[in-house]
Amino acid sequence: MKLPNVRIDLLADHMDLVETITRWHWAEWGHAYPESSAEEWVSTIVSRAGRGSVPFTLLAWVGKEPVGAVSLAEHDMPPDPAVASLTPCVSGTYILPKWRGKGIGATLMVALEARAASIGLDTLFLFTGEAEAFYLRLGWRTIAQSEDHGSPMSVMEKRIGRAS
């Protein structure tokens, strides 16, 4: 498998794509959050379009096509008190279906981890219901089991930067 030429940019430089990312996320995960709305998701994505520290969102591009995104947020854990305070959190890792399995997700995560380390972070967290194997391959480790809206979730961490 040949990895496509992937470019990574900040969402802050492409705010015209907020609606696109919202559509991706809403189609992928909206069904699990019936109490929320697409408008709330737009607001969340805008709030994560930072440039400096946390939060920030990265976009993956192949040519002129945006093909994926991932955010680093202060908080994005299930409401389980055992894990709710873990921070900062990787959130919304998404690759367009036709581009999955081509290394783009891994490229996006490496870029997120490098940016996080460059701003002085040493540990990141996330939760996932379906992508645990993906993150394990990237060096993450499962630290707890939880649930979100009745679905089982794996809570994971990765040490980066000087602590790795």
QUIHU-V812452 format. One record per backbone hydrogen bond with DSSP energy under -0.5 kcal/mol. NH is the residue of the N-H (numbers start at 1). CO is the residue of the C=O. If there is no record, write none. Layout:
nh=NH co=CO
nh=NH co=CO
//
This chain:
nh=3 co=1
nh=6 co=4
nh=7 co=61
nh=9 co=59
nh=11 co=57
nh=13 co=10
nh=14 co=11
nh=17 co=14
nh=18 co=15
nh=21 co=17
nh=22 co=18
nh=23 co=19
nh=24 co=20
nh=25 co=21
nh=26 co=22
nh=27 co=23
nh=28 co=24
nh=29 co=25
nh=30 co=25
nh=30 co=26
nh=32 co=29
nh=33 co=30
nh=36 co=33
nh=41 co=37
nh=42 co=38
nh=43 co=39
nh=44 co=40
nh=45 co=41
nh=46 co=42
nh=47 co=43
nh=48 co=44
nh=48 co=45
nh=49 co=46
nh=50 co=48
nh=55 co=72
nh=56 co=72
nh=58 co=70
nh=59 co=9
nh=60 co=68
nh=61 co=7
nh=62 co=65
nh=63 co=5
nh=65 co=62
nh=66 co=64
nh=67 co=60
nh=68 co=60
nh=69 co=94
nh=70 co=58
nh=71 co=91
nh=72 co=56
nh=73 co=89
nh=83 co=80
nh=84 co=80
nh=86 co=83
nh=88 co=73
nh=89 co=73
nh=90 co=125
nh=91 co=71
nh=94 co=69
nh=94 co=92
nh=96 co=67
nh=99 co=96
nh=100 co=96
nh=100 co=97
nh=102 co=99
nh=107 co=103
nh=108 co=104
nh=109 co=105
nh=110 co=106
nh=111 co=107
nh=112 co=108
nh=113 co=109
nh=114 co=110
nh=115 co=111
nh=116 co=112
nh=117 co=113
nh=118 co=114
nh=119 co=115
nh=119 co=116
nh=120 co=117
nh=121 co=116
nh=124 co=158
nh=125 co=88
nh=126 co=156
nh=128 co=154
nh=135 co=131
nh=136 co=132
nh=137 co=133
nh=138 co=134
nh=138 co=135
nh=139 co=136
nh=140 co=135
nh=141 co=157
nh=143 co=155
nh=144 co=155
nh=146 co=153
nh=148 co=151
nh=151 co=148
nh=153 co=146
nh=154 co=128
nh=155 co=144
nh=155 co=153
nh=156 co=126
nh=157 co=141
nh=158 co=124
nh=160 co=122
nh=163 co=160
nh=164 co=161
//
